[in-house]
Structure formats: structure tokens, C-alpha cells
Amino acid sequence: MKLSALLDTRLIKCGLEAQDKDSALTELVKLLIGYDATISEQGILSALADREKLGPFSLGKGIGFPHARTDSVKDLLIVMGTSQNGIDFRSPDGQKAKVIILFIIPKKHSNLYLHAFAAFLNFFSLEVNLLKVASAKTPAEVIGYIESSGTRFKDTTVVKDIMERTLATLNIRNTVKDAIDLLNSSKLDTLPVVDDEGILQGEITSQQIIQLGVREHMLSLTNATLLASSEPFDNFLKVHGETGIEGLLSRTVINASKTFQEDEPILEVAIKMAKDNIKTGYVVKDKKIVGVIHINDVLKKITGYKSTV
């Protein structure tokens, strides 16, 4: 993956107004809050202060690498600022930092951060790169220069880095009415079903429930007037509401095609999901479901896509 894919023009400021380290950190964090207002400014500043107690944020060579871990973000965010005059970041060689790269790291993982950090070190090992970035007039110019350098890194992102951990699940003893209620409240069209121990048993979909209320011969009709009647659903909940969902389950999800392990590389998962036309996969550990992974999240990760909205 190209290093430039991790950067966003909204998170870069050319020509920081700050003249000292603390003011620079505050300026960068405010830029971050402008990008995502759900992040706590004071929370990030406190995390940075705690981290700095372990040692300075600069390794020298005119670069500062402040970083903080937080539960406030799902993915690694990189905020950059430049200063042609430089800012004192207590570097071991005494050089002022002309480029400051703030890493906001999800607490759940660090692999991507470590690889990105190493790639930046490699890029800035050439002084000409430091001078070019420090003198850039616009964020787009910064990203363009880094992209043109061709600097890359190995993305070892795995399933647990992007999976959704907050789960809406049904129990195998639930009824059709329970399933309809949860499908509606969660705004999902597919739900995993587990037993009392949390072991994945299968999944149930909105389509399966609809098919339960539609006579088989009506599925083949194409005349809209014949389908206009709601007859199959007039007494649907009265007839089927207390029916157990166990008989409706699709148990094919238990096989390897739709279940994934936390440590599986994202690229391998992308290939498997595309090959088997999987939109939603289940992450299991010791047969128990621990997360859900969606094809759209995989797509955004492997393409480096960032919303501009």
C-alpha cells in the first residue's frame, strides 16, 4: 500500500501558527476535532501528555512523531503539520521539528501504525524529502509529493482490526416475532443466530421470513395486480409469530466460506468474499461469534478510500 493512501488533506496544515510544542499539539488536535467532532480534544491531549512521560516525541532529523492511543477512533488517523522555522520537540540531536506527524491509534491494534511509522522514517531519511514537505504550500502538495516518491509499506491489517464488535444476535430459541423485531430495530437484513453458549448456529434473513408468509406458487407470479393483495401477511404474526426460528436457519454460514478468524489478513478475506459473493461474514473464535465483517469495510480498507462528506 502507498503511504500517501493513509493521508487526508483535511488532516494536514501547512504552516503551523504554533511556536512551541504544546501549542503545536493543540493546533493539530483542533484540526482533528474539525475532521471528527466526536473525538474528545481533552482526551487526546491527556493521552499525549501521558505518552510523553515515557520519552520525547522526536527521534531527531527535524521530525516529530507524537502519538496517542484512544478508544475514540476505529481506524488509524494521521494528522500532519509543517513549520519552516521549526518547533522544539526535545529531539536528541537538538534539531527543531519542521514536520510533525500526529498518530491517533485505536487501542485495539497497532500493526498499521508501526508499519506507517517505519515508512515515514524511510521517507524522511532523505533530507530533500523533509525540505520538500516542510516548504509545501498546500495539503494536496504534501500528499502529492509523498505519493510521487512511491513510498510504500506492507499492510498487515487483519480481520480483528476492522471487524464490528457490537453484535446484534438472535438465540436459537427465539421466535419469528423476535427475529422481526430485531431485524427492524437493527436495520439489518441478516442476523447471526447463536446458542446459549454463544456458538454460531447459522443466520436468518428478512427474505427467509418473507418466504414463510408467501405461498410458494405466488413467488413465480409477475402480474402486479395479483401481488397487490397483502393476503399472505394478513394474519402472519398471529400464525407464525411464535414459531421458533430454528427451522428457518441457513446453516451454511458455519462452513469456512462465511466464517473468518481474527488474525486472517484482510487481502485474503477480500478475495474469499468476492469469490463466494459474501456481503457479511462472521468472525469466530473457538466456534463462538466475536465479530462481524462487512464487504464495504473491506473495500474501504484495501482501497484506502476516505469519505469526503
Legacy VTK file of the C-alpha trace (Angstrom):
# vtk DataFile Version 3.0
C-alpha trace
ASCII
DATASET POLYDATA
POINTS 309 float
0.000 0.000 0.000
1.205 3.520 -0.761
1.963 5.647 2.296
0.016 8.509 0.717
-3.180 6.407 0.942
-3.205 6.995 4.699
-3.242 10.784 4.351
-6.184 13.171 4.057
-5.950 16.826 3.010
-8.377 17.720 5.822
-5.832 16.461 8.358
-2.827 18.419 7.097
-1.905 22.024 7.929
0.915 23.745 6.087
2.489 26.498 8.171
1.504 25.923 11.779
0.911 29.096 13.779
2.315 27.488 16.932
5.771 28.428 18.166
6.155 25.744 20.843
5.458 22.028 21.233
2.325 22.202 23.386
0.713 24.820 21.162
1.563 22.733 18.087
-0.062 19.648 19.595
-3.172 21.648 20.479
-3.325 23.075 16.944
-3.091 19.608 15.403
-5.693 18.164 17.770
-8.087 21.006 16.903
-7.601 20.091 13.242
-8.512 16.519 14.178
-11.660 17.653 16.016
-12.691 19.641 12.950
-12.466 16.391 10.996
-14.352 14.304 13.573
-16.232 16.202 16.268
-16.974 13.004 18.210
-13.346 12.824 19.344
-12.577 14.438 22.701
-9.964 17.187 22.397
-9.068 16.995 26.079
-8.999 13.204 25.943
-6.414 13.216 23.128
-4.295 15.920 24.780
-4.310 13.971 28.054
-3.305 10.773 26.236
-0.453 12.655 24.541
0.730 14.054 27.879
0.722 10.578 29.424
2.660 9.134 26.489
5.260 11.914 26.564
6.161 10.992 30.142
7.800 7.890 28.652
10.075 9.929 26.390
10.191 12.740 23.809
8.130 12.633 20.621
11.096 13.240 18.335
13.912 10.986 17.176
15.666 13.974 15.620
16.354 14.832 11.976
13.747 17.619 12.021
10.669 15.430 12.544
8.243 14.992 15.444
6.150 11.858 15.885
3.620 12.468 18.700
1.158 9.640 19.135
-1.736 8.653 21.360
-3.926 5.594 21.757
-7.654 6.014 22.217
-10.977 4.186 22.062
-12.438 7.200 20.249
-11.339 6.068 16.776
-11.880 2.853 14.838
-9.061 3.345 12.339
-5.612 4.896 12.425
-5.709 8.652 11.771
-2.655 10.694 10.782
-2.562 14.467 11.313
0.339 16.433 9.818
1.627 19.938 10.372
4.623 21.809 8.959
6.740 24.688 10.226
9.515 26.203 8.131
11.129 27.757 11.219
10.810 24.546 13.214
9.401 23.804 16.667
11.329 22.463 19.664
10.188 18.875 20.274
13.036 17.988 22.670
14.801 15.956 19.994
18.023 14.146 20.966
20.011 15.933 18.237
18.678 19.367 19.183
17.099 19.984 15.763
13.722 21.686 15.680
10.882 19.745 14.076
9.835 21.119 10.695
7.351 18.307 10.091
5.100 16.981 12.861
3.154 13.776 12.284
0.496 13.015 14.887
-0.702 9.414 15.025
-4.111 8.749 16.602
-4.119 4.987 17.160
-7.065 2.721 18.043
-6.326 0.885 21.282
-7.358 -2.422 19.763
-4.362 -2.737 17.416
-1.026 -1.205 16.432
0.240 -3.110 13.376
-0.736 -0.453 10.847
0.744 2.320 12.986
4.089 0.541 13.271
4.316 -0.052 9.524
3.273 3.519 8.712
5.787 4.883 11.228
8.567 2.832 9.640
7.546 4.064 6.174
7.695 7.706 7.301
11.145 7.126 8.800
12.276 5.670 5.493
10.766 8.557 3.511
12.289 11.265 5.698
15.688 9.562 5.807
16.365 11.691 2.713
16.732 15.321 3.811
15.376 16.534 0.474
12.028 14.923 1.320
11.887 16.762 4.641
12.632 20.092 2.959
10.066 19.498 0.211
7.266 18.644 2.646
8.181 21.446 5.070
8.037 24.029 2.276
4.791 22.757 0.697
2.095 25.420 0.408
-0.977 23.174 0.426
-2.048 19.803 1.899
-2.566 18.474 -1.633
1.041 19.357 -2.418
2.229 17.395 0.638
0.278 14.289 -0.350
1.289 14.652 -3.989
4.969 14.743 -3.139
4.755 11.711 -0.837
2.754 9.841 -3.470
5.236 10.676 -6.242
8.051 9.263 -4.114
6.417 5.839 -4.391
6.960 5.144 -0.676
5.057 2.000 0.252
4.621 -0.256 3.239
3.332 -3.737 3.849
-0.212 -3.563 5.146
-0.649 -6.378 7.647
-4.164 -5.365 8.624
-6.123 -8.371 9.831
-9.800 -9.081 10.420
-9.831 -8.020 14.075
-8.592 -4.559 13.052
-11.779 -3.679 11.154
-14.434 -6.085 12.400
-17.552 -4.804 14.137
-17.579 -5.980 17.743
-21.016 -4.708 18.778
-23.263 -7.529 17.678
-26.993 -7.928 17.148
-27.607 -11.665 17.544
-30.573 -13.973 17.887
-30.723 -17.003 20.141
-31.693 -20.290 18.547
-34.671 -20.442 20.944
-36.070 -17.097 19.716
-39.301 -16.832 17.747
-40.116 -15.360 14.348
-41.567 -12.303 16.100
-38.285 -11.843 17.993
-36.421 -12.017 14.696
-38.682 -9.437 13.023
-38.317 -7.072 15.991
-34.509 -7.265 15.941
-34.236 -7.044 12.154
-36.310 -3.856 12.269
-34.551 -2.239 15.234
-31.049 -3.058 13.965
-31.889 -2.033 10.372
-30.110 -5.175 9.149
-31.373 -7.754 6.679
-29.342 -10.652 8.079
-28.690 -11.700 11.672
-26.421 -14.385 13.131
-28.037 -16.974 15.390
-26.195 -18.434 18.386
-26.907 -20.973 21.098
-26.828 -20.303 24.841
-23.023 -20.522 24.854
-22.599 -18.013 22.040
-21.613 -20.642 19.463
-22.663 -19.724 15.926
-25.536 -21.905 14.689
-26.467 -20.157 11.456
-28.150 -16.992 10.225
-31.640 -15.787 9.449
-32.605 -13.237 6.811
-35.558 -10.983 6.080
-36.024 -12.921 2.859
-36.483 -16.195 4.733
-39.197 -14.674 6.894
-40.991 -13.180 3.899
-40.891 -16.542 2.138
-42.530 -18.073 5.184
-45.582 -15.861 4.626
-45.841 -16.205 0.867
-47.443 -19.191 -0.742
-44.931 -20.981 -2.931
-46.870 -20.514 -6.155
-47.072 -16.737 -5.640
-43.288 -16.420 -5.847
-43.486 -17.143 -9.570
-46.234 -14.606 -10.328
-45.312 -11.467 -12.254
-48.714 -9.791 -12.527
-48.564 -6.787 -10.202
-52.328 -6.755 -9.690
-52.250 -10.293 -8.346
-49.461 -9.361 -5.965
-51.141 -6.181 -4.746
-53.090 -8.020 -2.067
-51.441 -8.413 1.332
-53.332 -11.689 1.834
-50.277 -13.834 2.731
-49.431 -11.397 5.544
-52.893 -10.544 6.870
-52.521 -12.918 9.811
-48.794 -13.516 9.549
-47.791 -12.756 13.127
-50.874 -14.497 14.507
-49.986 -17.672 12.618
-46.191 -17.597 12.653
-45.208 -15.110 15.379
-44.461 -17.751 17.991
-42.864 -20.171 15.528
-39.290 -20.972 16.521
-36.598 -19.745 14.150
-34.516 -22.926 14.358
-36.318 -24.472 11.399
-35.669 -21.405 9.235
-31.931 -21.174 9.798
-29.427 -21.171 6.997
-26.617 -23.260 8.457
-24.231 -22.888 5.524
-22.570 -19.977 7.336
-20.947 -22.428 9.725
-18.675 -23.677 6.973
-15.407 -21.984 6.045
-16.832 -19.827 3.260
-18.588 -17.342 5.534
-16.642 -17.514 8.777
-13.305 -15.870 9.424
-10.597 -15.846 12.075
-9.436 -12.678 13.834
-5.884 -12.975 12.508
-6.747 -13.526 8.822
-5.131 -10.911 6.516
-7.659 -8.515 5.010
-6.471 -9.109 1.444
-7.162 -12.843 1.772
-10.594 -12.088 3.223
-11.360 -9.719 0.330
-10.540 -12.423 -2.208
-12.674 -15.008 -0.384
-15.663 -12.671 -0.001
-15.532 -11.649 -3.668
-15.155 -15.224 -4.882
-18.074 -16.545 -2.828
-20.245 -13.408 -3.189
-20.288 -12.790 0.565
-21.576 -9.434 1.834
-21.372 -10.156 5.555
-19.063 -12.619 7.272
-18.843 -13.814 10.859
-15.667 -13.745 12.923
-15.401 -16.756 15.216
-13.081 -17.809 17.998
-13.463 -21.291 19.458
-16.706 -21.550 17.422
-18.139 -18.516 19.244
-19.010 -15.410 17.267
-16.881 -12.426 18.318
-17.487 -10.022 15.448
-18.979 -9.251 12.059
-17.124 -8.091 8.960
-18.811 -6.315 6.049
-17.636 -6.279 2.442
-17.895 -2.462 2.305
-15.466 -2.110 5.226
-13.052 -4.484 3.491
-13.335 -2.455 0.282
-12.587 0.826 2.050
-9.577 -0.695 3.764
-7.903 -2.245 0.736
-8.515 0.809 -1.476
-7.589 3.400 1.144
-10.912 5.159 0.484
-11.824 8.100 2.710
-15.195 9.810 2.634
-15.116 13.472 1.653
-18.510 14.135 3.217
LINES 1 310
309 0 1 2 3 4 5 6 7 8 9 10 11 12 13 14 15 16 17 18 19 20 21 22 23 24 25 26 27 28 29 30 31 32 33 34 35 36 37 38 39 40 41 42 43 44 45 46 47 48 49 50 51 52 53 54 55 56 57 58 59 60 61 62 63 64 65 66 67 68 69 70 71 72 73 74 75 76 77 78 79 80 81 82 83 84 85 86 87 88 89 90 91 92 93 94 95 96 97 98 99 100 101 102 103 104 105 106 107 108 109 110 111 112 113 114 115 116 117 118 119 120 121 122 123 124 125 126 127 128 129 130 131 132 133 134 135 136 137 138 139 140 141 142 143 144 145 146 147 148 149 150 151 152 153 154 155 156 157 158 159 160 161 162 163 164 165 166 167 168 169 170 171 172 173 174 175 176 177 178 179 180 181 182 183 184 185 186 187 188 189 190 191 192 193 194 195 196 197 198 199 200 201 202 203 204 205 206 207 208 209 210 211 212 213 214 215 216 217 218 219 220 221 222 223 224 225 226 227 228 229 230 231 232 233 234 235 236 237 238 239 240 241 242 243 244 245 246 247 248 249 250 251 252 253 254 255 256 257 258 259 260 261 262 263 264 265 266 267 268 269 270 271 272 273 274 275 276 277 278 279 280 281 282 283 284 285 286 287 288 289 290 291 292 293 294 295 296 297 298 299 300 301 302 303 304 305 306 307 308
